[in-house]
Amino acid sequence: MIYEHDGSPAQRPHSGFRPAQRDVRAVGAATLPVGRAKKTIDRRGRLPLPAGQARALGQKVYLSPSLGRFIQVYGEDRWNSYVGRLADAVECAAPELRAPLRHLLGQAVETHIDDQNRLVIPHDLITLSELFPDSQAESRDVIVVGTGICVEIWDPARLAEHEAHEKTQLTEMWSAIGALLGAPRPAAPAATRGDEPQ
């Protein structure tokens, strides 16, 4: 018999889909979904994630379409924090500012990552994100990108086009992010002999 690290009998794997029983606390609170990989999604929406991304996201995840025609995958804690802050921000705002919240939540789906690190993405989300432009294909490649906040699932050609467009703006983007983070100002130059107090 095969045993787990804690001495309990290991469960035999089976072919059915079941939620993974993983404890993400064991890898520490700093674990983030990062990295990128080419993966294959099949006609039924089954997509294997890189093990590190799956571990960082945890068992329960939320899928949401993006206006950029890709799918966002959030871990439960990050999703609850993000949606809570967004809802608080727009609660008393003008009605038209609630449209992004309606887009995000109205089409979001709660699901699980199984014990083989697979997601099953609903057909509606696949259609919205145009991940299967060839209606006759049985499977196709996608790019899975970890952003530290969520995991994004992209059509390869669309991601390449998107990144080419962003490339010229990256310096300005990082400057803006640095300002948000309160990046320290450069240290003043050391005084020269002529500047030293007498």
Backbone as a printed PyTorch tensor [residue, N CA C, xyz], in Angstrom:
tensor([[[  0.8430,  -1.2000,   0.0000],
         [  0.0000,   0.0000,   0.0000],
         [  0.8740,   1.2440,   0.0000]],

        [[  0.4430,   2.2780,  -0.7130],
         [  1.1770,   3.5300,  -0.7710],
         [  0.6380,   4.4570,   0.3060]],

        [[  1.5380,   5.1440,   1.0040],
         [  1.1280,   6.0400,   2.0750],
         [  1.5230,   7.4790,   1.7530]],

        [[  0.7070,   8.4080,   2.2730],
         [  1.0330,   9.8220,   2.1690],
         [  2.1280,  10.1530,   3.1760]],

        [[  2.6100,  11.4260,   3.1540],
         [  3.6720,  11.8320,   4.0630],
         [  3.2320,  11.7690,   5.5240]],

        [[  1.9280,  11.9390,   5.7770],
         [  1.4800,  11.9140,   7.1710],
         [  1.1680,  10.4980,   7.6580]],

        [[  1.4220,   9.4960,   6.8340],
         [  1.2080,   8.1110,   7.2390],
         [ -0.1360,   7.5410,   6.8800]],

        [[ -1.0430,   8.3710,   6.3410],
         [ -2.3640,   7.8700,   5.9710],
         [ -2.3040,   7.2140,   4.6050]],

        [[ -3.2000,   6.2480,   4.3280],
         [ -3.2000,   5.5860,   3.0160],
         [ -3.4850,   6.5780,   1.9030]],

        [[ -2.7590,   6.4640,   0.8200],
         [ -2.9800,   7.3480,  -0.3260],
         [ -4.2110,   6.8900,  -1.0880]],

        [[ -4.9510,   7.8680,  -1.6450],
         [ -6.1150,   7.5540,  -2.4590],
         [ -5.6710,   7.2390,  -3.8760]],

        [[ -6.2390,   6.1840,  -4.4310],
         [ -5.9080,   5.8460,  -5.8090],
         [ -6.5200,   6.8830,  -6.7520]],

        [[ -5.7580,   7.3510,  -7.7490],
         [ -6.3240,   8.2930,  -8.7140],
         [ -7.3680,   7.6110,  -9.5840]],

        [[ -8.3180,   8.3840, -10.0690],
         [ -9.3000,   7.8460, -11.0050],
         [ -9.5190,   8.8620, -12.1010]],

        [[-10.2040,   8.4530, -13.1370],
         [-10.3240,   9.2840, -14.3290],
         [-11.3760,  10.3640, -14.1920]],

        [[-12.2500,  10.3140, -13.1810],
         [-13.3020,  11.3040, -13.0410],
         [-12.7740,  12.6430, -12.5730]],

        [[-13.5540,  13.6910, -12.8180],
         [-13.1650,  15.0340, -12.4010],
         [-13.5540,  15.2080, -10.9530]],

        [[-12.6230,  15.6300, -10.1220],
         [-12.9480,  15.9180,  -8.7290],
         [-12.0850,  17.0720,  -8.2510]],

        [[-12.5910,  17.8860,  -7.3060],
         [-11.7900,  18.9900,  -6.7920],
         [-10.5340,  18.4830,  -6.1180]],

        [[ -9.4550,  19.2340,  -6.2700],
         [ -8.2020,  18.8560,  -5.6220],
         [ -8.2720,  19.1820,  -4.1400]],

        [[ -7.7860,  18.2800,  -3.2940],
         [ -7.7510,  18.5170,  -1.8630],
         [ -6.3530,  19.0040,  -1.4930]],

        [[ -6.0390,  20.2370,  -1.8520],
         [ -4.7130,  20.7710,  -1.5640],
         [ -4.8220,  21.8670,  -0.5150]],

        [[ -3.8330,  21.9460,   0.3460],
         [ -3.7930,  22.9750,   1.3660],
         [ -2.7930,  24.0280,   0.9230]],

        [[ -3.2980,  25.1520,   0.3910],
         [ -2.3890,  26.1610,  -0.1330],
         [ -1.6330,  26.8630,   0.9810]],

        [[ -2.0850,  26.7460,   2.2310],
         [ -1.3640,  27.3770,   3.3250],
         [  0.0100,  26.7600,   3.5010]],

        [[  0.1720,  25.5160,   3.0730],
         [  1.4430,  24.8300,   3.2590],
         [  2.5600,  25.4570,   2.4440]],

        [[  2.2150,  26.1670,   1.3710],
         [  3.2530,  26.7660,   0.5420],
         [  3.4740,  28.2290,   0.8890]],

        [[  2.7540,  28.7320,   1.9020],
         [  3.0050,  30.0840,   2.3720],
         [  2.0990,  31.1100,   1.7240]],

        [[  1.8610,  32.1920,   2.4810],
         [  0.9420,  33.2220,   2.0210],
         [  1.4940,  34.0020,   0.8340]],

        [[  2.8040,  33.9210,   0.5950],
         [  3.4100,  34.7060,  -0.4730],
         [  3.3230,  34.0180,  -1.8310]],

        [[  2.7540,  32.8140,  -1.8940],
         [  2.6630,  32.1040,  -3.1630],
         [  1.7560,  32.8670,  -4.1240]],

        [[  2.2540,  33.1350,  -5.3180],
         [  1.5070,  33.9050,  -6.2990],
         [  1.4900,  33.1600,  -7.6280]],

        [[  0.4160,  33.3320,  -8.4110],
         [  0.3830,  32.7040,  -9.7380],
         [  1.2680,  33.4740, -10.7120]],

        [[  2.3840,  32.8770, -11.1090],
         [  3.3240,  33.5470, -12.0100],
         [  3.7330,  32.5940, -13.1350]],

        [[  4.4680,  33.1200, -14.1150],
         [  4.9690,  32.3050, -15.2160],
         [  3.9770,  32.2020, -16.3600]],

        [[  4.4710,  31.6520, -17.4820],
         [  3.5890,  31.4360, -18.6280],
         [  3.9010,  30.0890, -19.2550]],

        [[  2.8990,  29.5370, -19.9170],
         [  3.0670,  28.2290, -20.5470],
         [  2.0680,  28.0940, -21.6850]],

        [[  2.4470,  27.2950, -22.6840],
         [  1.5100,  26.9340, -23.7470],
         [  0.8070,  25.6530, -23.3250]],

        [[ -0.5190,  25.6810, -23.3350],
         [ -1.3140,  24.5220, -22.9510],
         [ -2.3730,  24.2660, -24.0140]],

        [[ -2.9880,  23.1010, -23.9530],
         [ -4.0140,  22.7330, -24.9260],
         [ -5.3630,  22.6130, -24.2400]],

        [[ -6.3420,  23.3200, -24.7730],
         [ -7.7130,  23.2250, -24.2790],
         [ -8.5090,  22.3820, -25.2700]],

        [[ -9.3310,  21.4710, -24.7550],
         [-10.0900,  20.6200, -25.6720],
         [-11.5030,  21.1570, -25.8650]],

        [[-12.2640,  20.4750, -26.7020],
         [-13.6010,  20.9250, -27.0870],
         [-14.5420,  21.0100, -25.8970]],

        [[-14.2820,  20.2130, -24.8760],
         [-15.1330,  20.2110, -23.6850],
         [-14.7130,  21.2730, -22.6770]],

        [[-13.6960,  22.0550, -23.0190],
         [-13.2690,  23.1330, -22.1430],
         [-12.2700,  22.7320, -21.0840]],

        [[-11.7190,  21.5290, -21.1800],
         [-10.7600,  21.0700, -20.1730],
         [ -9.3800,  21.6400, -20.4720]],

        [[ -8.8050,  22.2760, -19.4730],
         [ -7.5110,  22.9340, -19.6340],
         [ -6.6100,  22.6120, -18.4460]],

        [[ -5.4560,  21.9660, -18.6740],
         [ -4.5090,  21.7260, -17.5850],
         [ -3.6970,  22.9910, -17.3040]],

        [[ -3.5830,  23.3400, -16.0370],
         [ -2.7780,  24.4890, -15.6390],
         [ -1.3910,  24.0380, -15.1960]],

        [[ -0.3830,  24.8930, -15.3120],
         [  0.9090,  24.5720, -14.7050],
         [  0.7270,  24.3250, -13.2080]],

        [[  1.4720,  23.3740, -12.6700],
         [  1.2840,  22.9760, -11.2720],
         [  1.4540,  24.1450, -10.3100]],

        [[  2.4430,  25.0000, -10.5620],
         [  2.6770,  26.1270,  -9.6630],
         [  1.5240,  27.1120,  -9.6530]],

        [[  0.9430,  27.3680, -10.8180],
         [ -0.2050,  28.2710, -10.8810],
         [ -1.4140,  27.6620, -10.1810]],

        [[ -1.6470,  26.3790, -10.4180],
         [ -2.7800,  25.7090,  -9.7750],
         [ -2.6310,  25.7420,  -8.2570]],

        [[ -1.4260,  25.4950,  -7.7730],
         [ -1.1760,  25.4980,  -6.3320],
         [ -1.4090,  26.8900,  -5.7420]],

        [[ -0.9670,  27.9250,  -6.4590],
         [ -1.1250,  29.2890,  -5.9700],
         [ -2.5860,  29.7260,  -5.9520]],

        [[ -3.3670,  29.3040,  -6.9410],
         [ -4.7750,  29.6930,  -7.0060],
         [ -5.6060,  29.0160,  -5.9300]],

        [[ -5.2810,  27.7740,  -5.5950],
         [ -6.0780,  27.0370,  -4.6240],
         [ -7.1920,  26.2470,  -5.2900]],

        [[ -8.0130,  25.6140,  -4.4710],
         [ -9.0270,  24.6910,  -4.9910],
         [-10.1800,  25.4110,  -5.6830]],

        [[-10.7930,  26.3680,  -4.9900],
         [-11.9330,  27.0840,  -5.5690],
         [-11.4340,  28.3030,  -6.3360]],

        [[-11.9110,  28.4720,  -7.5610],
         [-11.4990,  29.6020,  -8.3900],
         [-12.7150,  30.2310,  -9.0570]],

        [[-12.5140,  31.4410,  -9.5450],
         [-13.5630,  32.1690, -10.2540],
         [-13.0420,  32.5610, -11.6310]],

        [[-13.8450,  32.2930, -12.6460],
         [-13.5030,  32.6240, -14.0280],
         [-14.3410,  33.8130, -14.4670]],

        [[-13.7030,  34.7430, -15.1620],
         [-14.4270,  35.9080, -15.6510],
         [-13.8580,  36.3310, -16.9970]],

        [[-14.7180,  36.7070, -17.9570],
         [-14.2070,  37.1850, -19.2420],
         [-13.6780,  38.6070, -19.1090]],

        [[-12.6810,  38.9370, -19.9090],
         [-12.1350,  40.2930, -19.9360],
         [-12.5670,  40.9890, -21.2190]],

        [[-12.6140,  42.3160, -21.1560],
         [-12.9320,  43.0760, -22.3600],
         [-11.8740,  42.8840, -23.4390]],

        [[-10.6730,  42.4500, -23.0280],
         [ -9.6090,  42.1920, -23.9940],
         [ -9.7070,  40.8320, -24.6490]],

        [[-10.8210,  40.1310, -24.4450],
         [-11.0780,  38.8060, -25.0280],
         [-10.0720,  37.7600, -24.5410]],

        [[ -9.9290,  37.6790, -23.2540],
         [ -9.2220,  36.5790, -22.6150],
         [ -9.9700,  36.2480, -21.3330]],

        [[ -9.6220,  35.1420, -20.7190],
         [-10.3080,  34.7010, -19.5030],
         [ -9.3930,  34.9140, -18.3110]],

        [[ -9.9500,  35.4670, -17.2370],
         [ -9.2160,  35.6720, -15.9940],
         [ -9.6230,  34.5950, -14.9900]],

        [[ -8.6380,  34.0460, -14.2930],
         [ -8.8840,  33.0190, -13.2760],
         [ -8.3510,  33.5480, -11.9490]],

        [[ -9.2530,  33.7430, -10.9860],
         [ -8.8860,  34.2730,  -9.6760],
         [ -9.0140,  33.1970,  -8.6090]],

        [[ -8.0640,  33.1860,  -7.6690],
         [ -8.2290,  32.3860,  -6.4740],
         [ -9.3180,  32.9880,  -5.5980]],

        [[ -9.8730,  32.1970,  -4.6840],
         [-11.0290,  32.6340,  -3.8980],
         [-10.7430,  33.8890,  -3.0770]],

        [[ -9.6380,  33.9310,  -2.3530],
         [ -9.3500,  35.0840,  -1.4970],
         [ -9.1570,  36.3510,  -2.3170]],

        [[ -8.3970,  36.2570,  -3.3870],
         [ -8.1550,  37.4280,  -4.2270],
         [ -9.4510,  37.9170,  -4.8620]],

        [[-10.2870,  36.9900,  -5.3160],
         [-11.5650,  37.3540,  -5.9240],
         [-12.4520,  38.0960,  -4.9270]],

        [[-12.5960,  37.5530,  -3.7350],
         [-13.4510,  38.1860,  -2.7300],
         [-12.9530,  39.5820,  -2.3780]],

        [[-11.6390,  39.7350,  -2.2560],
         [-11.0710,  41.0440,  -1.9440],
         [-11.3100,  42.0350,  -3.0840]],

        [[-11.0560,  41.5860,  -4.3050],
         [-11.1910,  42.4560,  -5.4740],
         [-12.6360,  42.8850,  -5.6820]],

        [[-13.5420,  41.9340,  -5.6570],
         [-14.9480,  42.2490,  -5.8960],
         [-15.5040,  43.1150,  -4.7680]],

        [[-15.0950,  42.8290,  -3.5280],
         [-15.5650,  43.6340,  -2.4040],
         [-15.1480,  45.0880,  -2.5360]],

        [[-13.8950,  45.3210,  -2.8860],
         [-13.4130,  46.6950,  -3.0480],
         [-14.0980,  47.3770,  -4.2230]],

        [[-14.2890,  46.6430,  -5.3040],
         [-14.9390,  47.2130,  -6.4800],
         [-16.3900,  47.5740,  -6.1760]],

        [[-17.0950,  46.6920,  -5.4690],
         [-18.4920,  46.9510,  -5.1240],
         [-18.6150,  48.1660,  -4.2100]],

        [[-17.7190,  48.2810,  -3.2370],
         [-17.7440,  49.4370,  -2.3370],
         [-17.5010,  50.7280,  -3.1060]],

        [[-16.6080,  50.6690,  -4.0960],
         [-16.2430,  51.8730,  -4.8420],
         [-17.3910,  52.3780,  -5.7070]],

        [[-18.1890,  51.4840,  -6.2640],
         [-19.2340,  51.9100,  -7.2070],
         [-20.6200,  51.9480,  -6.5780]],

        [[-20.7310,  51.5540,  -5.3150],
         [-22.0600,  51.4570,  -4.6910],
         [-22.8150,  52.7750,  -4.7430]],

        [[-22.1200,  53.8750,  -4.4790],
         [-22.7770,  55.1810,  -4.4590],
         [-22.4420,  56.0120,  -5.6950]],

        [[-21.8520,  55.3810,  -6.6820],
         [-21.4570,  56.1050,  -7.8910],
         [-22.6360,  56.2130,  -8.8560]],

        [[-22.4070,  56.9440,  -9.9350],
         [-23.4290,  57.0740, -10.9730],
         [-23.7560,  55.7000, -11.5520]],

        [[-25.0200,  55.4750, -11.9410],
         [-25.4330,  54.1510, -12.4300],
         [-24.5810,  53.6170, -13.5720]],

        [[-24.1100,  54.5100, -14.4610],
         [-23.3400,  54.0160, -15.6010],
         [-21.9910,  53.4340, -15.1780]],

        [[-21.5090,  53.7960, -13.9920],
         [-20.2430,  53.2490, -13.5200],
         [-20.3980,  51.8330, -12.9690]],

        [[-21.6340,  51.3520, -12.8980],
         [-21.8460,  49.9800, -12.4330],
         [-21.7430,  48.9620, -13.5710]],

        [[-21.6430,  49.4500, -14.7890],
         [-21.5590,  48.5340, -15.9320],
         [-20.3650,  47.5880, -15.8390]],

        [[-19.1570,  48.0640, -15.4610],
         [-18.0400,  47.1160, -15.3440],
         [-18.2970,  46.0150, -14.3200]],

        [[-18.9590,  46.3660, -13.2170],
         [-19.2650,  45.3620, -12.1960],
         [-20.2600,  44.3400, -12.7360]],

        [[-21.2330,  44.8240, -13.4990],
         [-22.2140,  43.9200, -14.1030],
         [-21.5390,  42.9860, -15.1050]],

        [[-20.6000,  43.5300, -15.8790],
         [-19.8710,  42.7040, -16.8500],
         [-19.0330,  41.6570, -16.1330]],

        [[-18.3580,  42.0660, -15.0540],
         [-17.4710,  41.1570, -14.3340],
         [-18.2480,  40.0560, -13.6310]],

        [[-19.2840,  40.4370, -12.8900],
         [-19.9890,  39.4730, -12.0470],
         [-21.0910,  38.7290, -12.7850]],

        [[-21.7250,  39.3950, -13.7450],
         [-22.8350,  38.7630, -14.4380],
         [-22.4250,  37.5650, -15.2740]],

        [[-21.1500,  37.5270, -15.6780],
         [-20.6740,  36.4230, -16.5110],
         [-19.6200,  35.5710, -15.8110]],

        [[-19.3830,  35.8580, -14.5290],
         [-18.3840,  35.0970, -13.7750],
         [-18.9210,  33.7150, -13.4130]],

        [[-18.0050,  32.7730, -13.2590],
         [-18.3590,  31.3880, -12.9490],
         [-17.4700,  30.8980, -11.8130]],

        [[-18.0870,  30.2960, -10.8070],
         [-17.3250,  29.6430,  -9.7400],
         [-17.0800,  28.1900, -10.1310]],

        [[-15.8510,  27.7350, -10.0010],
         [-15.5320,  26.3520, -10.3460],
         [-14.3730,  25.8700,  -9.4830]],

        [[-13.8440,  24.7010,  -9.8000],
         [-12.7560,  24.1140,  -9.0210],
         [-11.6490,  23.6080,  -9.9450]],

        [[-10.4470,  23.5820,  -9.4120],
         [ -9.3270,  22.9170, -10.0750],
         [ -9.2880,  21.4860,  -9.5630]],

        [[ -9.2160,  20.5160, -10.4740],
         [ -9.2710,  19.1220, -10.0330],
         [ -7.8910,  18.6260,  -9.6010]],

        [[ -7.8200,  17.3490,  -9.2320],
         [ -6.5720,  16.8120,  -8.6940],
         [ -5.5210,  16.5470,  -9.7600]],

        [[ -5.8360,  16.8590, -11.0250],
         [ -4.8450,  16.8140, -12.1030],
         [ -4.5230,  18.2230, -12.6080]],

        [[ -4.8340,  19.2210, -11.7770],
         [ -4.5800,  20.6380, -12.0890],
         [ -5.3660,  21.1250, -13.3010]],

        [[ -6.5390,  20.5270, -13.5360],
         [ -7.3440,  20.9220, -14.6930],
         [ -8.5100,  21.8060, -14.2860]],

        [[ -8.8050,  22.7480, -15.1720],
         [-10.0290,  23.5370, -15.1170],
         [-10.9800,  23.0350, -16.1910]],

        [[-12.2650,  23.1740, -15.9420],
         [-13.2420,  23.0000, -17.0180],
         [-13.8900,  24.3620, -17.2410]],

        [[-13.6430,  24.9370, -18.4120],
         [-14.1370,  26.2740, -18.7240],
         [-15.4650,  26.1530, -19.4600]],

        [[-16.5190,  26.8170, -18.9800],
         [-17.8220,  26.7260, -19.6360],
         [-17.7820,  27.2280, -21.0820]],

        [[-18.6370,  26.6440, -21.8940],
         [-18.6830,  26.9820, -23.3220],
         [-18.9450,  28.4700, -23.5390]],

        [[-19.8020,  29.0860, -22.7180],
         [-20.1210,  30.5050, -22.8910],
         [-18.8770,  31.3810, -22.7630]],

        [[-18.0280,  31.0710, -21.7950],
         [-16.8100,  31.8580, -21.6160],
         [-15.8320,  31.6430, -22.7720]],

        [[-15.7570,  30.4170, -23.2480],
         [-14.8940,  30.1280, -24.4010],
         [-15.3560,  30.9260, -25.6180]],

        [[-16.6670,  30.9890, -25.8230],
         [-17.2190,  31.7320, -26.9560],
         [-16.9500,  33.2250, -26.8150]],

        [[-17.1970,  33.7780, -25.6150],
         [-16.9740,  35.2060, -25.3860],
         [-15.5190,  35.5950, -25.6230]],

        [[-14.6150,  34.7130, -25.2550],
         [-13.1830,  35.0020, -25.3730],
         [-12.6020,  34.5650, -26.7100]],

        [[-13.4260,  33.9650, -27.5640],
         [-13.0220,  33.5410, -28.9110],
         [-11.7920,  32.6340, -28.8740]],

        [[-11.8040,  31.6700, -27.9680],
         [-10.6830,  30.7410, -27.8640],
         [-10.7600,  29.6160, -28.8890]],

        [[-11.9440,  29.4470, -29.5180],
         [-12.0990,  28.4100, -30.5420],
         [-12.6290,  29.0360, -31.8270]],

        [[-11.8040,  29.8280, -32.5290],
         [-12.2930,  30.4330, -33.7720],
         [-12.6330,  29.4040, -34.8400]],

        [[-11.9560,  28.2420, -34.7980],
         [-12.2520,  27.1640, -35.7410],
         [-13.2820,  26.2380, -35.1030]],

        [[-14.5080,  26.3190, -35.5640],
         [-15.5930,  25.5650, -34.9360],
         [-15.4500,  24.0590, -35.1150]],

        [[-14.5780,  23.6110, -36.0210],
         [-14.4180,  22.1790, -36.2650],
         [-13.2600,  21.5620, -35.4720]],

        [[-12.4370,  22.3840, -34.8620],
         [-11.2540,  21.8740, -34.1570],
         [-11.6530,  21.1330, -32.8840]],

        [[-10.9410,  20.0630, -32.5900],
         [-11.1840,  19.2990, -31.3650],
         [-10.4010,  19.8520, -30.1810]],

        [[ -9.3100,  20.5340, -30.4720],
         [ -8.5050,  21.1450, -29.4180],
         [ -7.6850,  22.2650, -30.0350]],

        [[ -7.1310,  23.0990, -29.1750],
         [ -6.2570,  24.1500, -29.6880],
         [ -5.3610,  24.6550, -28.5710]],

        [[ -4.2450,  25.2630, -28.9690],
         [ -3.2940,  25.7970, -28.0010],
         [ -3.7620,  27.1490, -27.4770]],

        [[ -3.4820,  27.3950, -26.2130],
         [ -3.6940,  28.6960, -25.5940],
         [ -2.4400,  29.0220, -24.7810]],

        [[ -2.2930,  30.2800, -24.4170],
         [ -1.2010,  30.7060, -23.5500],
         [ -1.7880,  31.0440, -22.1830]],

        [[ -1.1970,  30.4560, -21.1560],
         [ -1.6360,  30.6760, -19.7800],
         [ -0.5840,  31.5470, -19.1000]],

        [[ -0.9970,  32.7200, -18.6190],
         [ -0.0590,  33.6960, -18.0640],
         [ -0.4340,  34.0140, -16.6210]],

        [[  0.5120,  33.8320, -15.7020],
         [  0.2970,  34.2330, -14.3160],
         [  0.7460,  35.6650, -14.1180]],

        [[ -0.1130,  36.4930, -13.5380],
         [  0.1930,  37.9150, -13.3660],
         [  0.5280,  38.2700, -11.9240]],

        [[  0.5340,  37.2930, -11.0270],
         [  0.6960,  37.5770,  -9.6130],
         [ -0.6270,  37.8860,  -8.9400]],

        [[ -1.6060,  38.3470,  -9.7160],
         [ -2.9420,  38.6550,  -9.2030],
         [ -3.9200,  37.5630,  -9.6080]],

        [[ -3.8470,  37.1700, -10.8570],
         [ -4.7220,  36.1350, -11.3860],
         [ -3.9580,  35.3910, -12.4830]],

        [[ -4.6280,  34.4380, -13.1040],
         [ -4.0900,  33.7500, -14.2770],
         [ -4.9400,  34.1520, -15.4750]],

        [[ -4.2880,  34.4980, -16.5750],
         [ -4.9950,  34.8690, -17.7960],
         [ -4.8390,  33.7770, -18.8450]],

        [[ -5.9150,  33.4970, -19.5650],
         [ -5.9140,  32.4810, -20.6170],
         [ -6.1570,  33.1910, -21.9480]],

        [[ -5.1720,  33.1140, -22.8370],
         [ -5.1730,  33.9110, -24.0640],
         [ -5.1190,  33.0450, -25.3160]],

        [[ -5.7170,  33.5490, -26.3750],
         [ -5.4300,  33.0840, -27.7240],
         [ -4.0080,  33.5400, -28.0550]],

        [[ -3.1160,  32.6550, -28.5390],
         [ -1.7150,  33.0320, -28.7520],
         [ -1.5240,  34.2400, -29.6650]],

        [[ -2.2230,  34.2830, -30.7910],
         [ -2.0540,  35.3970, -31.7260],
         [ -2.5250,  36.7040, -31.1060]],

        [[ -3.6170,  36.6520, -30.3610],
         [ -4.1410,  37.8700, -29.7390],
         [ -3.1900,  38.3820, -28.6570]],

        [[ -2.6030,  37.4660, -27.8910],
         [ -1.6470,  37.8790, -26.8610],
         [ -0.4160,  38.5250, -27.4940]],

        [[  0.0950,  37.9370, -28.5840],
         [  1.2630,  38.5070, -29.2600],
         [  0.9650,  39.9170, -29.7600]],

        [[ -0.2150,  40.1020, -30.3120],
         [ -0.6120,  41.4260, -30.7990],
         [ -0.7360,  42.4100, -29.6420]],

        [[ -1.3290,  41.9500, -28.5590],
         [ -1.5250,  42.7970, -27.3810],
         [ -0.1770,  43.2230, -26.7950]],

        [[  0.7510,  42.2880, -26.6860],
         [  2.0580,  42.5980, -26.1000],
         [  2.8850,  43.4990, -27.0080]],

        [[  2.7520,  43.3330, -28.3160],
         [  3.4600,  44.2170, -29.2450],
         [  2.9710,  45.6540, -29.0940]],

        [[  1.6760,  45.8080, -28.8890],
         [  1.1000,  47.1420, -28.6990],
         [  1.5600,  47.7470, -27.3760]],

        [[  1.6580,  46.9110, -26.3310],
         [  2.0400,  47.4030, -25.0040],
         [  3.5240,  47.7290, -24.9010]],

        [[  4.3430,  47.1160, -25.7510],
         [  5.7950,  47.1850, -25.5850],
         [  6.3030,  48.6160, -25.5320]],

        [[  5.7560,  49.4930, -26.3730],
         [  6.2270,  50.8730, -26.4200],
         [  5.7860,  51.6740, -25.1980]],

        [[  4.8470,  51.1250, -24.4140],
         [  4.3240,  51.8670, -23.2710],
         [  4.8080,  51.3180, -21.9270]],

        [[  5.6520,  50.2770, -21.9580],
         [  6.0310,  49.6230, -20.7080],
         [  6.7820,  50.5470, -19.7580]],

        [[  7.6650,  51.3940, -20.2730],
         [  8.4190,  52.2960, -19.4020],
         [  7.4770,  53.2170, -18.6410]],

        [[  6.5120,  53.7960, -19.3590],
         [  5.5510,  54.6810, -18.7090],
         [  4.6900,  53.9220, -17.7060]],

        [[  4.3250,  52.6680, -18.0520],
         [  3.5100,  51.8630, -17.1430],
         [  4.2490,  51.5860, -15.8400]],

        [[  5.5430,  51.2080, -15.9480],
         [  6.3140,  50.9220, -14.7390],
         [  6.5090,  52.1790, -13.9030]],

        [[  6.6530,  53.3300, -14.5400],
         [  6.7690,  54.5840, -13.7990],
         [  5.4940,  54.8590, -13.0130]],

        [[  4.3480,  54.5990, -13.6540],
         [  3.0720,  54.8070, -12.9720],
         [  2.9070,  53.8410, -11.8060]],

        [[  3.3210,  52.5780, -12.0080],
         [  3.2370,  51.5940, -10.9280],
         [  4.1540,  51.9960,  -9.7770]],

        [[  5.3630,  52.4770, -10.1060],
         [  6.2790,  52.9310,  -9.0660],
         [  5.6860,  54.0520,  -8.2400]],

        [[  4.9660,  54.9750,  -8.8960],
         [  4.3230,  56.0670,  -8.1730],
         [  3.2390,  55.5460,  -7.2400]],

        [[  2.4720,  54.5540,  -7.7040],
         [  1.4300,  53.9710,  -6.8570],
         [  2.0190,  53.2810,  -5.6370]],

        [[  3.1910,  52.6750,  -5.8200],
         [  3.8420,  51.9620,  -4.7230],
         [  4.6050,  52.8960,  -3.8030]],

        [[  4.6830,  54.1760,  -4.1630],
         [  5.4270,  55.1140,  -3.3420],
         [  6.9100,  54.8660,  -3.4040]],

        [[  7.4300,  54.6610,  -4.6160],
         [  8.8540,  54.3780,  -4.7820],
         [  9.6830,  55.5110,  -4.2010]],

        [[ 10.7410,  55.1960,  -3.4480],
         [ 11.5680,  56.2460,  -2.8510],
         [ 12.2720,  57.0680,  -3.9170]],

        [[ 12.4550,  58.3430,  -3.6070],
         [ 13.1710,  59.2120,  -4.5370],
         [ 14.6570,  58.8690,  -4.5180]],

        [[ 15.3680,  59.1300,  -5.6160],
         [ 16.8140,  58.8810,  -5.6210],
         [ 17.4990,  59.6840,  -4.5340]],

        [[ 18.5280,  59.1040,  -3.9100],
         [ 19.2500,  59.7900,  -2.8480],
         [ 19.9760,  61.0020,  -3.4070]],

        [[ 20.0600,  62.0560,  -2.5890],
         [ 20.7680,  63.2630,  -3.0050],
         [ 22.2500,  62.9530,  -3.1440]],

        [[ 22.9330,  63.5700,  -4.0980],
         [ 24.3680,  63.3110,  -4.2640],
         [ 25.1480,  63.7540,  -3.0440]],

        [[ 26.2550,  63.0580,  -2.7660],
         [ 27.0810,  63.4040,  -1.6160],
         [ 27.6880,  64.7840,  -1.8110]],

        [[ 27.8560,  65.4930,  -0.7020],
         [ 28.4140,  66.8480,  -0.7720],
         [ 29.8690,  66.8070,  -1.2090]],

        [[ 30.2610,  67.7510,  -2.0440],
         [ 31.6670,  67.8730,  -2.4340],
         [ 32.4010,  68.6920,  -1.3870]],

        [[ 33.7100,  68.7550,  -1.4860],
         [ 34.4880,  69.4870,  -0.4900],
         [ 34.0660,  70.9500,  -0.4310]],

        [[ 33.7760,  71.5210,  -1.5780],
         [ 33.3900,  72.9240,  -1.5870],
         [ 32.0430,  73.1710,  -0.9480]],

        [[ 31.2110,  72.0920,  -0.8620],
         [ 29.8790,  72.2450,  -0.2920],
         [ 29.8470,  71.9420,   1.1900]],

        [[ 30.9370,  71.3890,   1.7360],
         [ 30.9210,  70.9690,   3.1300],
         [ 30.8300,  72.1820,   4.0360]],

        [[ 30.0210,  72.0710,   5.1110],
         [ 29.9200,  73.1970,   6.0510],
         [ 31.2540,  73.4690,   6.7240]],

        [[ 31.5210,  74.7320,   6.9800],
         [ 32.7720,  75.1290,   7.6370],
         [ 32.6560,  74.9690,   9.1520]]])
